């Protein structure tokens, strides 16, 4: 039983070291910087607030049984504006960079262990063990 506790401690320390190494990689640093930019960019925040306000107004109108003329077009326009905002585009690029990093790391772990680490670490899919 003592060996299990020691093994768990070693695994925990290795995982912490791995997480620290990831945090020092440029992809992680760009992701954190891009997330901060989205949270602090005044024009993005204003656009996001317009989007939230519109959604709330549309929800209220729908609940009251009223149609909002042009609501679908306006919602699509606001979503497109959000997606095309430089801060959002930077965040999306950073997310894609992080996904690429994780895939590379999973490949490296997989080669070292002889298995697909991420697949085995993922929760089982609904409907069966192997689906």
N, C-alpha and C positions, 0 to 999 in steps of 0.2 A: 504494500500500500504506500509506503514511503517513496518508492521509485516513481509511482504515478504522480504524487504531489511534486516531486522534483522535476519530472518531465513536464508537467503543466506549467511550472514556473519557468522553465527554460523556453517552452513554446511561447509563453506570454512575453518574455523578454525579447525573443526573436521577432515576434509580431510587432512589438513596440519599436524595435530598431528598424524594421521594414517600413512601418508607418512614418517614422522620422525621416528615413531616406526618401520616401515618396514626397513628403512635405518640402524637401529641399530641391526637388526637380523643377525645371522651368515650366513644365506643363501645369503642375499644381500651383505654382506661384502665379502664373497667368490666369488660371481659373479663379483663384482667390481675388486677384486684382480686378478681374472683369466683373465678378459678383459684387464687389464693393462699388465699382463704377455704376452699375445698374441701380444700386440702392441710394447712391448719392447724386446722380446726374439730375439736375433740376428739370430739364426738358423731358427726360424719360419719365420722371416721377409725375409731372403734370399730365403727360399723355396717359400714363397708367391710371391716374385718378379719373380722367375723363372716361376711360374705358370702364372702370368700376362703377362710376356714376351712371353711365348709360345702361350697364347691365342691371343695376338696381332699379332704375326707372322702368326698364322693359319688364322686369320681374313683377313690379307692382302693377303695371298696366295689364299684364297677363293674368295676374291674380284677380284683378277687378273685372276681367272679361273684356278688356278694351284692346283693340289692335293698335299698334303704333305704325303708321304709314312709313315705309322706307326703313324699318328697323333692321331688317336683314342686311340691306346694303350698307347702312351706317355701321353696323357691327363688323362687317367684313372690312370696311374701310379702316376702322380703328385697329382691328387686328393686324392689318397689313402695315399700318403706320408703326405699330409697336414692333413688329418683326423686322422692319426696315430701319429702325432707329439704330444709329451707330453703336450705342451701348449694348443693345440687344444682340446685334450682329457680332460684336466682340465676345459677348458671353457665349453665344452659340458656338463660335469658333473655338473658344476655350474648352467648352464641354466636349466637342469633337476631339480636341487634342488630348484631353484627359482620358476619353474612351480609348483612343489609340494607345496611350501609355499603358492603361490597364490591360489591354489585349496583348501588348508586347510582354508585359510582366507575367501575365498568365501563361503565355507561350514559354517563357523562360522557366517559370516554376514547373510547368508541365513537362518540359524536357528533363529537368533535374529530377522530378519525381516519377516520371513515366506515366502521367495521367493528366487529365484536364482539371486543374485545380478549381477554376471558377465553376465549372459545371457540377463538380462534386460538392462545392460549398453552397450552391443555390438550393433554395427550398424545393421540395418535390412539386411537380406540376399536379394540378387537380386532375383526377380521373385515373390515377395509377402511378406506379413507381417509375415507369420507364417512358412515359409518353412525351 
